[in-house]
Amino acid sequence: MFLSSRKSLALAFGLIIFYYIIGMFYKNFGESLEGLKFLSISYYFEPSNLLVNHIWEGVLSNILVLLGYSIILTLISVYIFNKRDIPV
């Protein structure tokens, strides 16, 4: 088994919080760590730019990146699910 249910839930929740922090506070990091902002989903999905500021530049590329994230994470989860021996 890859991880127990409790450990995998804690890992997933920790990653969500970690990537949220990176996406929101990447401006406070040094220039050497600023490339980490591209790993965070929160960097690509910022609805305040659309709803409040009406900034539409880069929306299509952000949607494509989020679509790529979704496809890759879905394929990884299907692969892990298929490797587990779960009686149906």
TORLUM-565858 format. One line per 5 residues: number of its first residue (from 0); their letters; for each residue x, y, z of N, C-alpha, C, CB. Coordinates in pm, 1 decimal, always signed. Glycine has a CB too. Layout:
<sites>
NUM) a) X:Y:Z:X:Y:Z:X:Y:Z:X:Y:Z ~ ...
</sites>
This chain:
<sites>
0) mflss) +83.7:-117.1:+0.0:+0.0:+0.0:+0.0:+88.6:+123.9:+0.0:-95.4:-0.5:+120.8 ~ +48.5:+223.8:-75.3:+127.7:+346.7:-89.0:+133.0:+422.7:+42.8:+69.3:+436.7:-199.1 ~ +21.9:+465.2:+93.6:+10.7:+531.2:+222.9:-122.0:+489.2:+286.1:+20.1:+687.3:+208.4 ~ -127.2:+494.2:+417.7:-254.7:+466.4:+481.9:-349.1:+583.0:+454.1:-237.0:+443.6:+635.2 ~ -476.3:+562.5:+478.2:-576.3:+666.0:+448.9:-549.6:+793.1:+528.2:-717.1:+614.5:+479.5
5) rksla) -515.3:+779.2:+653.5:-492.5:+896.2:+737.8:-368.5:+972.9:+692.1:-477.9:+854.1:+884.6 ~ -261.7:+901.1:+656.5:-138.7:+967.6:+612.3:-158.4:+1035.7:+477.2:-23.4:+866.6:+603.7 ~ -230.5:+970.8:+386.5:-252.5:+1031.8:+255.6:-341.7:+1154.8:+266.4:-314.2:+930.6:+159.4 ~ -440.6:+1152.9:+356.1:-524.8:+1270.4:+377.2:-443.7:+1385.2:+436.3:-642.8:+1236.2:+469.1 ~ -358.6:+1355.0:+532.8:-274.0:+1458.9:+592.7:-176.5:+1515.2:+489.5:-196.5:+1402.5:+713.8
10) lafgl) -119.2:+1429.5:+405.8:-27.3:+1475.0:+301.8:-98.7:+1564.6:+201.1:+36.0:+1355.2:+230.2 ~ -216.8:+1524.8:+156.9:-291.8:+1604.7:+59.8:-330.4:+1740.1:+118.2:-417.4:+1529.5:+14.4 ~ -377.3:+1741.6:+241.0:-415.5:+1867.4:+304.6:-293.7:+1957.3:+324.7:-484.5:+1840.6:+439.2 ~ -182.5:+1899.2:+363.9:-59.5:+1975.9:+380.3:-11.1:+2035.4:+249.5:+48.3:+1888.9:+439.2 ~ -21.0:+1959.1:+139.8:+19.9:+2011.6:+9.0:-69.5:+2125.6:-36.5:+18.4:+1900.8:-95.3
15) iifyy) -199.1:+2113.9:-9.9:-290.6:+2221.6:-48.3:-254.3:+2350.2:+24.9:-436.8:+2182.4:-18.4 ~ -230.8:+2339.9:+154.4:-194.4:+2458.7:+232.1:-59.3:+2513.2:+186.8:-190.9:+2426.0:+382.7 ~ +38.0:+2425.4:+161.6:+170.5:+2467.9:+116.8:+163.0:+2543.1:-15.2:+263.0:+2347.6:+102.8 ~ +90.7:+2489.0:-112.1:+80.3:+2555.3:-241.9:-1.9:+2683.3:-234.5:+19.2:+2461.1:-343.6 ~ -99.4:+2688.4:-144.3:-174.1:+2812.1:-125.2:-82.9:+2922.2:-71.4:-292.4:+2789.3:-29.9
20) iigmf) -0.9:+2887.9:+26.5:+92.2:+2985.2:+83.8:+190.9:+3033.5:-21.5:+167.5:+2924.3:+203.2 ~ +242.0:+2942.3:-103.3:+334.0:+2982.2:-210.2:+263.6:+3075.3:-307.8:+388.9:+2858.4:-284.5 ~ +139.8:+3041.4:-346.0:+67.3:+3123.0:-443.1:+32.5:+3261.5:-392.3:-57.5:+3053.3:-483.8 ~ +6.0:+3273.9:-264.7:-35.0:+3402.6:-210.3:+82.7:+3490.9:-167.7:-125.9:+3380.5:-93.0 ~ +191.8:+3429.8:-123.9:+301.6:+3507.9:-66.5:+431.6:+3496.7:-145.9:+326.1:+3464.0:+75.4
25) yknfg) +423.4:+3462.3:-274.0:+546.7:+3446.6:-351.9:+620.0:+3579.5:-369.7:+515.2:+3386.2:-488.7 ~ +549.4:+3690.7:-358.5:+614.2:+3821.5:-375.4:+709.1:+3852.7:-259.4:+508.2:+3932.2:-387.2 ~ +685.4:+3789.3:-144.8:+769.9:+3813.6:-28.2:+897.0:+3728.6:-28.1:+691.5:+3787.0:+97.8 ~ +904.4:+3628.8:-115.2:+1023.2:+3544.3:-123.2:+1131.0:+3617.6:-201.2:+990.6:+3407.7:-189.5 ~ +1251.5:+3569.9:-189.4:+1360.6:+3627.9:-267.3:+1347.6:+3591.3:-414.0:+1495.9:+3581.5:-213.4
30) esleg) +1430.5:+3653.9:-495.6:+1424.0:+3627.4:-639.4:+1462.1:+3484.3:-673.1:+1514.3:+3722.9:-714.2 ~ +1544.9:+3422.3:-591.6:+1587.4:+3285.7:-620.4:+1473.3:+3186.1:-601.6:+1705.0:+3247.5:-531.4 ~ +1376.3:+3217.9:-515.6:+1263.3:+3127.6:-491.0:+1136.5:+3170.7:-563.3:+1235.7:+3118.7:-342.8 ~ +1142.8:+3275.5:-641.7:+1022.2:+3325.3:-706.4:+969.5:+3229.4:-812.9:+1049.2:+3460.4:-768.3 ~ +1051.6:+3140.2:-863.1:+1005.9:+3041.7:-960.6:+909.0:+2939.3:-902.3:+1124.0:+2970.6:-1019.2
35) lkfls) +903.7:+2929.1:-770.2:+809.8:+2837.0:-706.2:+664.4:+2876.9:-727.7:+838.4:+2829.2:-558.3 ~ +640.4:+3002.0:-759.9:+503.0:+3048.0:-777.0:+432.7:+2974.1:-890.4:+500.7:+3197.8:-803.3 ~ +507.8:+2923.9:-987.8:+446.3:+2854.9:-1100.8:+397.9:+2715.3:-1063.4:+544.5:+2846.1:-1215.8 ~ +439.7:+2662.5:-948.5:+391.1:+2532.5:-902.5:+254.9:+2541.8:-835.6:+490.4:+2471.2:-806.8 ~ +218.9:+2658.9:-789.5:+97.2:+2676.4:-711.2:-23.7:+2697.4:-801.1:+112.2:+2794.0:-615.6
40) isyyf) -130.6:+2627.3:-771.8:-256.2:+2646.1:-844.6:-313.2:+2783.9:-811.4:-358.9:+2533.7:-809.3 ~ -289.7:+2832.9:-692.0:-341.7:+2963.2:-651.1:-282.6:+3077.0:-733.4:-313.5:+2986.6:-504.0 ~ -165.8:+3057.5:-790.4:-106.2:+3161.2:-875.2:-186.2:+3176.7:-1004.8:+41.6:+3127.3:-907.0 ~ -235.4:+3066.5:-1059.7:-307.3:+3070.1:-1186.6:-454.4:+3104.8:-1169.1:-294.5:+2937.3:-1256.8 ~ -511.4:+3072.8:-1054.5:-652.4:+3097.9:-1031.6:-667.0:+3210.9:-931.0:-724.3:+2970.3:-982.2
45) epsnl) -686.1:+3330.6:-982.2:-705.1:+3446.6:-896.8:-827.0:+3523.3:-948.6:-576.8:+3537.4:-894.1 ~ -945.4:+3488.0:-898.2:-1068.0:+3546.7:-953.1:-1082.5:+3695.8:-927.0:-1186.6:+3476.2:-897.0 ~ -1008.9:+3751.3:-831.3:-1021.9:+3894.7:-805.6:-975.9:+3977.9:-924.2:-942.5:+3933.4:-682.0 ~ -879.0:+3928.3:-1000.0:-836.0:+4002.4:-1119.5:-948.1:+4012.4:-1222.2:-713.5:+3935.3:-1182.7 ~ -1026.2:+3905.8:-1234.6:-1135.4:+3908.1:-1331.2:-1256.2:+3984.9:-1279.0:-1176.1:+3766.8:-1367.1
50) lvnhi) -1296.4:+3957.7:-1156.2:-1421.4:+4012.7:-1105.1:-1409.3:+4157.8:-1059.1:-1470.5:+3928.4:-991.3 ~ -1297.3:+4194.0:-999.7:-1283.2:+4328.5:-944.6:-1208.1:+4420.5:-1040.6:-1211.1:+4323.1:-810.1 ~ -1093.3:+4375.0:-1086.4:-1006.7:+4460.5:-1167.9:-1034.1:+4451.3:-1317.8:-863.6:+4425.4:-1142.2 ~ -1110.4:+4353.1:-1362.1:-1142.8:+4331.4:-1503.6:-1017.4:+4316.4:-1589.6:-1227.5:+4446.7:-1556.2 ~ -920.7:+4242.0:-1537.4:-797.6:+4215.9:-1612.2:-810.9:+4078.8:-1677.5:-670.6:+4222.5:-1518.9
55) wegvl) -816.4:+4077.4:-1810.3:-837.1:+3953.1:-1884.0:-709.8:+3900.7:-1948.9:-942.2:+3973.5:-1989.4 ~ -599.5:+3969.6:-1933.3:-477.8:+3924.3:-2001.1:-424.0:+3797.8:-1933.1:-369.9:+4036.5:-2000.8 ~ -392.4:+3699.8:-2012.2:-337.3:+3574.8:-1961.7:-439.4:+3476.5:-1910.2:-242.1:+3603.4:-1854.9 ~ -567.8:+3503.4:-1927.9:-671.3:+3413.6:-1875.5:-669.8:+3280.0:-1950.1:-810.7:+3479.3:-1886.6 ~ -656.2:+3283.9:-2080.6:-656.9:+3159.8:-2158.6:-538.1:+3071.0:-2121.6:-654.4:+3191.2:-2309.1
60) snilv) -421.5:+3128.0:-2106.8:-305.4:+3046.9:-2069.7:-321.2:+2990.5:-1928.6:-176.5:+3130.1:-2079.3 ~ -380.1:+3068.4:-1837.4:-404.3:+3017.4:-1702.3:-503.8:+2902.6:-1703.6:-455.2:+3129.1:-1611.6 ~ -606.3:+2912.5:-1786.5:-703.9:+2803.5:-1797.7:-637.2:+2678.7:-1852.6:-822.2:+2844.6:-1887.9 ~ -549.7:+2695.1:-1949.6:-480.1:+2579.0:-2006.8:-387.0:+2513.3:-1906.0:-400.8:+2620.5:-2129.9 ~ -319.5:+2593.8:-1824.8:-231.9:+2538.0:-1721.5:-313.3:+2463.1:-1617.7:-149.4:+2649.0:-1654.3
65) llgys) -426.4:+2520.6:-1574.9:-512.0:+2452.4:-1478.2:-571.8:+2325.2:-1536.9:-623.3:+2545.4:-1431.2 ~ -603.1:+2325.5:-1664.7:-651.5:+2204.6:-1731.0:-541.8:+2098.0:-1733.1:-698.6:+2236.6:-1874.9 ~ -418.5:+2140.0:-1759.2:-306.5:+2046.7:-1756.1:-285.2:+1988.3:-1617.2:-179.8:+2115.5:-1803.0 ~ -293.5:+2073.9:-1513.2:-286.1:+2025.5:-1375.6:-392.4:+1919.0:-1351.1:-302.9:+2142.1:-1276.0 ~ -514.8:+1947.5:-1392.0:-625.1:+1855.1:-1367.6:-603.6:+1721.7:-1436.6:-755.6:+1916.1:-1413.8
70) iiltl) -559.4:+1725.3:-1560.4:-537.6:+1601.8:-1635.6:-425.1:+1520.3:-1573.3:-505.6:+1633.0:-1782.5 ~ -315.5:+1584.1:-1540.6:-201.3:+1512.1:-1483.0:-237.5:+1451.8:-1348.2:-80.6:+1605.7:-1467.9 ~ -302.7:+1529.4:-1261.1:-339.5:+1476.8:-1129.6:-443.7:+1365.9:-1139.4:-392.1:+1588.7:-1041.5 ~ -535.1:+1375.3:-1236.8:-632.7:+1268.0:-1256.5:-564.3:+1140.8:-1304.2:-740.4:+1310.7:-1356.9 ~ -469.6:+1152.0:-1396.6:-398.1:+1033.8:-1445.0:-315.5:+969.3:-1333.4:-307.1:+1071.4:-1562.8
75) isvyi) -253.0:+1050.8:-1250.8:-175.7:+996.4:-1138.6:-267.2:+924.3:-1040.3:-98.2:+1108.4:-1066.6 ~ -382.7:+983.9:-1011.1:-474.1:+919.3:-916.4:-531.8:+790.3:-972.2:-587.0:+1013.8:-879.4 ~ -560.9:+785.6:-1101.7:-610.1:+661.7:-1162.7:-501.4:+554.7:-1160.0:-656.7:+687.0:-1308.0 ~ -378.2:+593.0:-1186.0:-267.0:+498.6:-1182.0:-248.6:+440.7:-1041.3:-137.7:+567.0:-1228.2 ~ -252.3:+527.0:-940.7:-238.1:+479.2:-802.5:-355.7:+391.4:-764.0:-226.5:+597.4:-704.9
80) fnkrd) -476.0:+428.7:-805.4:-594.5:+348.3:-774.8:-585.3:+210.9:-838.5:-721.1:+419.3:-822.2 ~ -538.4:+204.0:-961.0:-528.2:+74.1:-1030.0:-419.3:-14.5:-970.8:-501.0:+95.5:-1178.3 ~ -317.1:+42.8:-911.3:-210.8:-37.4:-851.5:-252.0:-97.6:-717.2:-86.4:+47.2:-833.6 ~ -350.7:-40.3:-652.0:-396.6:-91.3:-522.8:-484.1:-214.5:-544.3:-474.4:+18.1:-444.8 ~ -476.9:-303.9:-451.9:-556.5:-425.7:-460.3:-682.0:-407.0:-375.9:-474.8:-550.3:-413.0
85) ipv) -786.2:-352.2:-440.3:-910.1:-323.5:-369.1:-1018.4:-420.0:-418.9:-953.6:-174.1:-389.4 ~ -1072.3:-502.8:-328.8:-1179.3:-592.6:-372.3:-1307.1:-513.3:-398.6:-1204.9:-702.5:-266.3 ~ -1370.7:-544.5:-508.8:-1493.8:-472.4:-546.0:-1612.7:-563.0:-527.5:-1487.5:-421.4:-692.2
</sites>
